[in-house]
Amino acid sequence: MADNDIRNNDTNDNGAKEVDILIIGAGPAGLACGQYSARAGRSTVMIEEMAPGGQTMIIDAIENYPGLGKVSGFELAEKFESQANAFGCQTVYASVSEIKPLDDGTFAVQTSDGAYKANAVVLATGAKHRTLGVPGEKEFTGRGVSYCATCDGPFFKSKRILVCGGGDSACQEAMYLAKLSQDVTVCHRRDRFRAQASIAKAMENTAGIKVKLNTTVASINGEDGKVKSVTLKDVATGEEYTQEFDGVFVFVGSEPQTQLVPFCKKDEAGFVATDRTMMTSVPGLFAVGDVRDTPFRQIVTAAADGAIAAHYASEYIDRLEED
């Protein structure tokens, strides 16, 4: 197997560290990409600002990752990282300030750890959920407050559920949750839903769903580390009242972290457009996980994105070397 460690003497004349594949972000997509890239013998560095795992780190329990049963987000992230490192992927804790495509098909990347020159770059920076910004939301995230019905809905079977939001996602996720509980309430701050009319109508006609328009969340309240109730506010009258809920699902949009690639093609919502190989509109630059325009965002699909990107990034490097 080729030696895929990055050492201090692996630099070019400009002092940049040279690497085959540079991965930016160490969530499930980035970690899977690192594993597959390093296992293929490519020198691989993964840049991460915080801690490996991405949004999995705030998930208390994951029960739908194939083959593992119930596991905490921290445990799953730890398994992902140790496996990637075992194959030779190096994790560097740093921030990235610039990705610059070069004329020869490679990339110059500026980080707080210094400059890198990469033959291929994989963007795995994810997306941040927009939050309500109310008291209790941060405190009870992963303990009753969720941003993913598919991930956490099964924990609230037959429980009292509040869904916050008025777009397509909120309505669709509410219908999914209504399959698990017949006590689902959807609140939206306006007097009508922003979702497509057909989706909103289907949601309103779904058994078990109650709708509260002109209603916002004032606070999320809990006991013993779990959500117990929500204080709601009537936008028209200003009246506040408290109602008991076991789970709060927030769907008020997400913001893909694309600041590093203003030159890439994006979809209407701002997510990076890719082809089936995970390549963006810039040859040699790949995007995986929540930052790309994918119709389904789960840990398992993010991991698949990473594996696919690693394979085709390696093929891209083969073509570079042939030229």
Secondary structure, 3 states (H helix, E strand, C coil): CCCCCCCCCCECCCCCEEEEEEEECCCHHHHHHHHHHHHCCCCEEEEECCCCCHHHHHCCCECCCCCCCCECHHHHHHHHHHHHHHCCCEEEECCEEEEEECCCCCEEEEECCEEEEEEEEEECCCEEECCCCCCCCCCCECCCEECCHHHHHHHHCCCCEEEECCCHHHHHHHHHHCCCCCCEEEECCCCCCCCCHHHHHHHHCCCCEEEECCEEEEEEEEECCEEEEEEEEECCCCCEEEEECCEEEECCCEEECCCCCCCCCECCCCCECCCCCCECCCCCEEECHHHECCCCCCHHHHHHHHHHHHHHHHHHHHHHHHC
